[in-house]
Amino acid sequence: MKPPTRSVVVHYRQGRFRVAFRAEQTAENECNYIGLKKDGMRVLVVQIAGFIARRITCRCFVGRRLAQGERLGRIVFGSRVETYLPKRVGLRVKIGQKTKAGLTVLGKI
């Protein structure tokens, strides 16, 4: 059995509620930053609240262990998630591709 991923950073930032599908307009939006670490590799997940729903939830806290495919939180209509992976990860998705939480493999080491 693989060791679980550990949540190392969780930071909430209050902000505005601009449309989330335009990256240039979301720099000031409400968001959660979730930093994950496993086997020395770090991943950053950013939940960005959008104009319509204005709602994001986060189930993570510092030190929490997460299993593969486990939900980090929830975003609703009009919101967005950004995932930042290390360069050594071979991407399995394309920019702009729609993904499904818990089903879509983003990359492979």
Phi and psi in radians as a Rosetta constraint file:
Dihedral C 1 N 2 CA 2 C 2 CIRCULARHARMONIC -1.274 0.35
Dihedral N 2 CA 2 C 2 N 3 CIRCULARHARMONIC 2.498 0.35
Dihedral C 2 N 3 CA 3 C 3 CIRCULARHARMONIC -1.172 0.35
Dihedral N 3 CA 3 C 3 N 4 CIRCULARHARMONIC 2.560 0.35
Dihedral C 3 N 4 CA 4 C 4 CIRCULARHARMONIC -1.240 0.35
Dihedral N 4 CA 4 C 4 N 5 CIRCULARHARMONIC 2.776 0.35
Dihedral C 4 N 5 CA 5 C 5 CIRCULARHARMONIC -1.354 0.35
Dihedral N 5 CA 5 C 5 N 6 CIRCULARHARMONIC 2.533 0.35
Dihedral C 5 N 6 CA 6 C 6 CIRCULARHARMONIC -1.950 0.35
Dihedral N 6 CA 6 C 6 N 7 CIRCULARHARMONIC 2.386 0.35
Dihedral C 6 N 7 CA 7 C 7 CIRCULARHARMONIC -1.410 0.35
Dihedral N 7 CA 7 C 7 N 8 CIRCULARHARMONIC 2.107 0.35
Dihedral C 7 N 8 CA 8 C 8 CIRCULARHARMONIC -1.917 0.35
Dihedral N 8 CA 8 C 8 N 9 CIRCULARHARMONIC -0.383 0.35
Dihedral C 8 N 9 CA 9 C 9 CIRCULARHARMONIC -2.469 0.35
Dihedral N 9 CA 9 C 9 N 10 CIRCULARHARMONIC 2.303 0.35
Dihedral C 9 N 10 CA 10 C 10 CIRCULARHARMONIC -2.409 0.35
Dihedral N 10 CA 10 C 10 N 11 CIRCULARHARMONIC 2.102 0.35
Dihedral C 10 N 11 CA 11 C 11 CIRCULARHARMONIC -2.409 0.35
Dihedral N 11 CA 11 C 11 N 12 CIRCULARHARMONIC 2.201 0.35
Dihedral C 11 N 12 CA 12 C 12 CIRCULARHARMONIC -1.741 0.35
Dihedral N 12 CA 12 C 12 N 13 CIRCULARHARMONIC 2.377 0.35
Dihedral C 12 N 13 CA 13 C 13 CIRCULARHARMONIC -2.192 0.35
Dihedral N 13 CA 13 C 13 N 14 CIRCULARHARMONIC 2.124 0.35
Dihedral C 13 N 14 CA 14 C 14 CIRCULARHARMONIC -1.188 0.35
Dihedral N 14 CA 14 C 14 N 15 CIRCULARHARMONIC 2.699 0.35
Dihedral C 14 N 15 CA 15 C 15 CIRCULARHARMONIC -3.083 0.35
Dihedral N 15 CA 15 C 15 N 16 CIRCULARHARMONIC -2.864 0.35
Dihedral C 15 N 16 CA 16 C 16 CIRCULARHARMONIC -1.464 0.35
Dihedral N 16 CA 16 C 16 N 17 CIRCULARHARMONIC -3.101 0.35
Dihedral C 16 N 17 CA 17 C 17 CIRCULARHARMONIC -2.324 0.35
Dihedral N 17 CA 17 C 17 N 18 CIRCULARHARMONIC 1.251 0.35
Dihedral C 17 N 18 CA 18 C 18 CIRCULARHARMONIC -1.571 0.35
Dihedral N 18 CA 18 C 18 N 19 CIRCULARHARMONIC 2.981 0.35
Dihedral C 18 N 19 CA 19 C 19 CIRCULARHARMONIC -1.064 0.35
Dihedral N 19 CA 19 C 19 N 20 CIRCULARHARMONIC 2.316 0.35
Dihedral C 19 N 20 CA 20 C 20 CIRCULARHARMONIC -1.523 0.35
Dihedral N 20 CA 20 C 20 N 21 CIRCULARHARMONIC -0.237 0.35
Dihedral C 20 N 21 CA 21 C 21 CIRCULARHARMONIC -1.406 0.35
Dihedral N 21 CA 21 C 21 N 22 CIRCULARHARMONIC -0.139 0.35
Dihedral C 21 N 22 CA 22 C 22 CIRCULARHARMONIC -1.912 0.35
Dihedral N 22 CA 22 C 22 N 23 CIRCULARHARMONIC 1.860 0.35
Dihedral C 22 N 23 CA 23 C 23 CIRCULARHARMONIC -0.965 0.35
Dihedral N 23 CA 23 C 23 N 24 CIRCULARHARMONIC -0.663 0.35
Dihedral C 23 N 24 CA 24 C 24 CIRCULARHARMONIC -1.187 0.35
Dihedral N 24 CA 24 C 24 N 25 CIRCULARHARMONIC -0.297 0.35
Dihedral C 24 N 25 CA 25 C 25 CIRCULARHARMONIC -1.730 0.35
Dihedral N 25 CA 25 C 25 N 26 CIRCULARHARMONIC -0.061 0.35
Dihedral C 25 N 26 CA 26 C 26 CIRCULARHARMONIC -1.786 0.35
Dihedral N 26 CA 26 C 26 N 27 CIRCULARHARMONIC 0.070 0.35
Dihedral C 26 N 27 CA 27 C 27 CIRCULARHARMONIC -1.014 0.35
Dihedral N 27 CA 27 C 27 N 28 CIRCULARHARMONIC -0.453 0.35
Dihedral C 27 N 28 CA 28 C 28 CIRCULARHARMONIC -1.885 0.35
Dihedral N 28 CA 28 C 28 N 29 CIRCULARHARMONIC 0.088 0.35
Dihedral C 28 N 29 CA 29 C 29 CIRCULARHARMONIC -1.255 0.35
Dihedral N 29 CA 29 C 29 N 30 CIRCULARHARMONIC 2.738 0.35
Dihedral C 29 N 30 CA 30 C 30 CIRCULARHARMONIC -1.038 0.35
Dihedral N 30 CA 30 C 30 N 31 CIRCULARHARMONIC 2.394 0.35
Dihedral C 30 N 31 CA 31 C 31 CIRCULARHARMONIC -2.763 0.35
Dihedral N 31 CA 31 C 31 N 32 CIRCULARHARMONIC 2.861 0.35
Dihedral C 31 N 32 CA 32 C 32 CIRCULARHARMONIC -2.059 0.35
Dihedral N 32 CA 32 C 32 N 33 CIRCULARHARMONIC 2.343 0.35
Dihedral C 32 N 33 CA 33 C 33 CIRCULARHARMONIC -1.847 0.35
Dihedral N 33 CA 33 C 33 N 34 CIRCULARHARMONIC 2.220 0.35
Dihedral C 33 N 34 CA 34 C 34 CIRCULARHARMONIC -2.179 0.35
Dihedral N 34 CA 34 C 34 N 35 CIRCULARHARMONIC 1.972 0.35
Dihedral C 34 N 35 CA 35 C 35 CIRCULARHARMONIC -1.722 0.35
Dihedral N 35 CA 35 C 35 N 36 CIRCULARHARMONIC 2.255 0.35
Dihedral C 35 N 36 CA 36 C 36 CIRCULARHARMONIC -2.067 0.35
Dihedral N 36 CA 36 C 36 N 37 CIRCULARHARMONIC 2.582 0.35
Dihedral C 36 N 37 CA 37 C 37 CIRCULARHARMONIC -2.454 0.35
Dihedral N 37 CA 37 C 37 N 38 CIRCULARHARMONIC 2.351 0.35
Dihedral C 37 N 38 CA 38 C 38 CIRCULARHARMONIC -2.654 0.35
Dihedral N 38 CA 38 C 38 N 39 CIRCULARHARMONIC 2.259 0.35
Dihedral C 38 N 39 CA 39 C 39 CIRCULARHARMONIC 0.898 0.35
Dihedral N 39 CA 39 C 39 N 40 CIRCULARHARMONIC 0.685 0.35
Dihedral C 39 N 40 CA 40 C 40 CIRCULARHARMONIC 1.400 0.35
Dihedral N 40 CA 40 C 40 N 41 CIRCULARHARMONIC -0.104 0.35
Dihedral C 40 N 41 CA 41 C 41 CIRCULARHARMONIC -1.652 0.35
Dihedral N 41 CA 41 C 41 N 42 CIRCULARHARMONIC 2.375 0.35
Dihedral C 41 N 42 CA 42 C 42 CIRCULARHARMONIC -1.985 0.35
Dihedral N 42 CA 42 C 42 N 43 CIRCULARHARMONIC 2.486 0.35
Dihedral C 42 N 43 CA 43 C 43 CIRCULARHARMONIC -2.314 0.35
Dihedral N 43 CA 43 C 43 N 44 CIRCULARHARMONIC 2.462 0.35
Dihedral C 43 N 44 CA 44 C 44 CIRCULARHARMONIC -2.038 0.35
Dihedral N 44 CA 44 C 44 N 45 CIRCULARHARMONIC 2.255 0.35
Dihedral C 44 N 45 CA 45 C 45 CIRCULARHARMONIC -2.045 0.35
Dihedral N 45 CA 45 C 45 N 46 CIRCULARHARMONIC 2.262 0.35
Dihedral C 45 N 46 CA 46 C 46 CIRCULARHARMONIC -2.096 0.35
Dihedral N 46 CA 46 C 46 N 47 CIRCULARHARMONIC 2.078 0.35
Dihedral C 46 N 47 CA 47 C 47 CIRCULARHARMONIC -1.639 0.35
Dihedral N 47 CA 47 C 47 N 48 CIRCULARHARMONIC 2.166 0.35
Dihedral C 47 N 48 CA 48 C 48 CIRCULARHARMONIC -2.069 0.35
Dihedral N 48 CA 48 C 48 N 49 CIRCULARHARMONIC 2.133 0.35
Dihedral C 48 N 49 CA 49 C 49 CIRCULARHARMONIC -1.273 0.35
Dihedral N 49 CA 49 C 49 N 50 CIRCULARHARMONIC 2.540 0.35
Dihedral C 49 N 50 CA 50 C 50 CIRCULARHARMONIC -1.844 0.35
Dihedral N 50 CA 50 C 50 N 51 CIRCULARHARMONIC -3.087 0.35
Dihedral C 50 N 51 CA 51 C 51 CIRCULARHARMONIC -1.229 0.35
Dihedral N 51 CA 51 C 51 N 52 CIRCULARHARMONIC -0.700 0.35
Dihedral C 51 N 52 CA 52 C 52 CIRCULARHARMONIC -1.431 0.35
Dihedral N 52 CA 52 C 52 N 53 CIRCULARHARMONIC -1.049 0.35
Dihedral C 52 N 53 CA 53 C 53 CIRCULARHARMONIC -1.412 0.35
Dihedral N 53 CA 53 C 53 N 54 CIRCULARHARMONIC -0.619 0.35
Dihedral C 53 N 54 CA 54 C 54 CIRCULARHARMONIC 0.974 0.35
Dihedral N 54 CA 54 C 54 N 55 CIRCULARHARMONIC 0.693 0.35
Dihedral C 54 N 55 CA 55 C 55 CIRCULARHARMONIC -2.565 0.35
Dihedral N 55 CA 55 C 55 N 56 CIRCULARHARMONIC 2.194 0.35
Dihedral C 55 N 56 CA 56 C 56 CIRCULARHARMONIC -2.360 0.35
Dihedral N 56 CA 56 C 56 N 57 CIRCULARHARMONIC 2.555 0.35
Dihedral C 56 N 57 CA 57 C 57 CIRCULARHARMONIC -2.231 0.35
Dihedral N 57 CA 57 C 57 N 58 CIRCULARHARMONIC 2.611 0.35
Dihedral C 57 N 58 CA 58 C 58 CIRCULARHARMONIC -2.264 0.35
Dihedral N 58 CA 58 C 58 N 59 CIRCULARHARMONIC 2.237 0.35
Dihedral C 58 N 59 CA 59 C 59 CIRCULARHARMONIC -1.709 0.35
Dihedral N 59 CA 59 C 59 N 60 CIRCULARHARMONIC 0.017 0.35
Dihedral C 59 N 60 CA 60 C 60 CIRCULARHARMONIC -1.617 0.35
Dihedral N 60 CA 60 C 60 N 61 CIRCULARHARMONIC 2.721 0.35
Dihedral C 60 N 61 CA 61 C 61 CIRCULARHARMONIC -2.620 0.35
Dihedral N 61 CA 61 C 61 N 62 CIRCULARHARMONIC 2.773 0.35
Dihedral C 61 N 62 CA 62 C 62 CIRCULARHARMONIC -1.016 0.35
Dihedral N 62 CA 62 C 62 N 63 CIRCULARHARMONIC 2.262 0.35
Dihedral C 62 N 63 CA 63 C 63 CIRCULARHARMONIC 1.638 0.35
Dihedral N 63 CA 63 C 63 N 64 CIRCULARHARMONIC -0.209 0.35
Dihedral C 63 N 64 CA 64 C 64 CIRCULARHARMONIC -1.170 0.35
Dihedral N 64 CA 64 C 64 N 65 CIRCULARHARMONIC 2.421 0.35
Dihedral C 64 N 65 CA 65 C 65 CIRCULARHARMONIC -1.662 0.35
Dihedral N 65 CA 65 C 65 N 66 CIRCULARHARMONIC 2.352 0.35
Dihedral C 65 N 66 CA 66 C 66 CIRCULARHARMONIC -2.112 0.35
Dihedral N 66 CA 66 C 66 N 67 CIRCULARHARMONIC 2.343 0.35
Dihedral C 66 N 67 CA 67 C 67 CIRCULARHARMONIC -1.482 0.35
Dihedral N 67 CA 67 C 67 N 68 CIRCULARHARMONIC 2.732 0.35
Dihedral C 67 N 68 CA 68 C 68 CIRCULARHARMONIC -1.012 0.35
Dihedral N 68 CA 68 C 68 N 69 CIRCULARHARMONIC 2.288 0.35
Dihedral C 68 N 69 CA 69 C 69 CIRCULARHARMONIC 1.462 0.35
Dihedral N 69 CA 69 C 69 N 70 CIRCULARHARMONIC -0.079 0.35
Dihedral C 69 N 70 CA 70 C 70 CIRCULARHARMONIC -1.224 0.35
Dihedral N 70 CA 70 C 70 N 71 CIRCULARHARMONIC 2.553 0.35
Dihedral C 70 N 71 CA 71 C 71 CIRCULARHARMONIC -1.313 0.35
Dihedral N 71 CA 71 C 71 N 72 CIRCULARHARMONIC 2.361 0.35
Dihedral C 71 N 72 CA 72 C 72 CIRCULARHARMONIC -1.530 0.35
Dihedral N 72 CA 72 C 72 N 73 CIRCULARHARMONIC -0.461 0.35
Dihedral C 72 N 73 CA 73 C 73 CIRCULARHARMONIC 3.001 0.35
Dihedral N 73 CA 73 C 73 N 74 CIRCULARHARMONIC -2.679 0.35
Dihedral C 73 N 74 CA 74 C 74 CIRCULARHARMONIC -2.593 0.35
Dihedral N 74 CA 74 C 74 N 75 CIRCULARHARMONIC 2.466 0.35
Dihedral C 74 N 75 CA 75 C 75 CIRCULARHARMONIC -2.177 0.35
Dihedral N 75 CA 75 C 75 N 76 CIRCULARHARMONIC 2.707 0.35
Dihedral C 75 N 76 CA 76 C 76 CIRCULARHARMONIC -2.135 0.35
Dihedral N 76 CA 76 C 76 N 77 CIRCULARHARMONIC 3.087 0.35
Dihedral C 76 N 77 CA 77 C 77 CIRCULARHARMONIC -0.611 0.35
Dihedral N 77 CA 77 C 77 N 78 CIRCULARHARMONIC 2.209 0.35
Dihedral C 77 N 78 CA 78 C 78 CIRCULARHARMONIC 1.552 0.35
Dihedral N 78 CA 78 C 78 N 79 CIRCULARHARMONIC 0.008 0.35
Dihedral C 78 N 79 CA 79 C 79 CIRCULARHARMONIC -1.798 0.35
Dihedral N 79 CA 79 C 79 N 80 CIRCULARHARMONIC 3.087 0.35
Dihedral C 79 N 80 CA 80 C 80 CIRCULARHARMONIC -2.567 0.35
Dihedral N 80 CA 80 C 80 N 81 CIRCULARHARMONIC 2.684 0.35
Dihedral C 80 N 81 CA 81 C 81 CIRCULARHARMONIC -2.135 0.35
Dihedral N 81 CA 81 C 81 N 82 CIRCULARHARMONIC 2.327 0.35
Dihedral C 81 N 82 CA 82 C 82 CIRCULARHARMONIC -1.967 0.35
Dihedral N 82 CA 82 C 82 N 83 CIRCULARHARMONIC 2.417 0.35
Dihedral C 82 N 83 CA 83 C 83 CIRCULARHARMONIC -2.179 0.35
Dihedral N 83 CA 83 C 83 N 84 CIRCULARHARMONIC 2.186 0.35
Dihedral C 83 N 84 CA 84 C 84 CIRCULARHARMONIC -1.918 0.35
Dihedral N 84 CA 84 C 84 N 85 CIRCULARHARMONIC 2.074 0.35
Dihedral C 84 N 85 CA 85 C 85 CIRCULARHARMONIC -1.947 0.35
Dihedral N 85 CA 85 C 85 N 86 CIRCULARHARMONIC 2.675 0.35
Dihedral C 85 N 86 CA 86 C 86 CIRCULARHARMONIC -1.098 0.35
Dihedral N 86 CA 86 C 86 N 87 CIRCULARHARMONIC 2.726 0.35
Dihedral C 86 N 87 CA 87 C 87 CIRCULARHARMONIC -1.045 0.35
Dihedral N 87 CA 87 C 87 N 88 CIRCULARHARMONIC -0.527 0.35
Dihedral C 87 N 88 CA 88 C 88 CIRCULARHARMONIC -1.298 0.35
Dihedral N 88 CA 88 C 88 N 89 CIRCULARHARMONIC -0.117 0.35
Dihedral C 88 N 89 CA 89 C 89 CIRCULARHARMONIC -1.412 0.35
Dihedral N 89 CA 89 C 89 N 90 CIRCULARHARMONIC 2.219 0.35
Dihedral C 89 N 90 CA 90 C 90 CIRCULARHARMONIC -1.419 0.35
Dihedral N 90 CA 90 C 90 N 91 CIRCULARHARMONIC 1.995 0.35
Dihedral C 90 N 91 CA 91 C 91 CIRCULARHARMONIC -1.205 0.35
Dihedral N 91 CA 91 C 91 N 92 CIRCULARHARMONIC 2.455 0.35
Dihedral C 91 N 92 CA 92 C 92 CIRCULARHARMONIC -1.960 0.35
Dihedral N 92 CA 92 C 92 N 93 CIRCULARHARMONIC 0.025 0.35
Dihedral C 92 N 93 CA 93 C 93 CIRCULARHARMONIC -2.207 0.35
Dihedral N 93 CA 93 C 93 N 94 CIRCULARHARMONIC 2.849 0.35
Dihedral C 93 N 94 CA 94 C 94 CIRCULARHARMONIC -1.901 0.35
Dihedral N 94 CA 94 C 94 N 95 CIRCULARHARMONIC 2.729 0.35
Dihedral C 94 N 95 CA 95 C 95 CIRCULARHARMONIC -1.019 0.35
Dihedral N 95 CA 95 C 95 N 96 CIRCULARHARMONIC 2.288 0.35
Dihedral C 95 N 96 CA 96 C 96 CIRCULARHARMONIC 1.509 0.35
Dihedral N 96 CA 96 C 96 N 97 CIRCULARHARMONIC -0.133 0.35
Dihedral C 96 N 97 CA 97 C 97 CIRCULARHARMONIC -1.181 0.35
Dihedral N 97 CA 97 C 97 N 98 CIRCULARHARMONIC 2.421 0.35
Dihedral C 97 N 98 CA 98 C 98 CIRCULARHARMONIC -1.340 0.35
Dihedral N 98 CA 98 C 98 N 99 CIRCULARHARMONIC 2.378 0.35
Dihedral C 98 N 99 CA 99 C 99 CIRCULARHARMONIC -2.156 0.35
Dihedral N 99 CA 99 C 99 N 100 CIRCULARHARMONIC 2.829 0.35
Dihedral C 99 N 100 CA 100 C 100 CIRCULARHARMONIC -2.125 0.35
Dihedral N 100 CA 100 C 100 N 101 CIRCULARHARMONIC 2.151 0.35
Dihedral C 100 N 101 CA 101 C 101 CIRCULARHARMONIC -0.964 0.35
Dihedral N 101 CA 101 C 101 N 102 CIRCULARHARMONIC 2.308 0.35
Dihedral C 101 N 102 CA 102 C 102 CIRCULARHARMONIC 1.390 0.35
Dihedral N 102 CA 102 C 102 N 103 CIRCULARHARMONIC -0.136 0.35
Dihedral C 102 N 103 CA 103 C 103 CIRCULARHARMONIC -2.077 0.35
Dihedral N 103 CA 103 C 103 N 104 CIRCULARHARMONIC -0.735 0.35
Dihedral C 103 N 104 CA 104 C 104 CIRCULARHARMONIC -1.428 0.35
Dihedral N 104 CA 104 C 104 N 105 CIRCULARHARMONIC 2.189 0.35
Dihedral C 104 N 105 CA 105 C 105 CIRCULARHARMONIC -1.463 0.35
Dihedral N 105 CA 105 C 105 N 106 CIRCULARHARMONIC 2.097 0.35
Dihedral C 105 N 106 CA 106 C 106 CIRCULARHARMONIC -1.400 0.35
Dihedral N 106 CA 106 C 106 N 107 CIRCULARHARMONIC -0.657 0.35
Dihedral C 106 N 107 CA 107 C 107 CIRCULARHARMONIC -2.862 0.35
Dihedral N 107 CA 107 C 107 N 108 CIRCULARHARMONIC 2.999 0.35
Dihedral C 107 N 108 CA 108 C 108 CIRCULARHARMONIC -2.400 0.35
Dihedral N 108 CA 108 C 108 N 109 CIRCULARHARMONIC 2.426 0.35
